[in-house]
Amino acid sequence: MAQTVTECLAAGTDSVTLIDGVKAGSWNVEGMEQSDINDMVQRNVDHLEFILEYAPVDSDDDTPDVKGAADSKKTTHVAAIATGKKYITDNS
């Protein structure tokens, strides 16, 4: 059974939580070098960007159309990407 847009976006929830937690200082990064923290945030930004690009390639493809879904469904993911990128820039 094919995934839905909602299920695909739910797969990114952990990345949103991590990025927001690192930015807020509530994610445990004790003992990590800043470069390692930035790498971790970047991996999660990449994951979210990848999810937001999901789209069927043709009418026979059952890939959910996350890319074409309403922006209101993707708000937290888009915001987390921007937060993550800013965090990395501010801490490089």
Secondary structure, DSSP 8 states (H G I E B T S, - for coil): ----HHHHHHTTHHHHHHHHHHHHT-S--TT--HHHHHHHHHHHHHHHHHHHT---SSTT-----STTS-GGGSHHHHHHHHHHHHHHHHT-
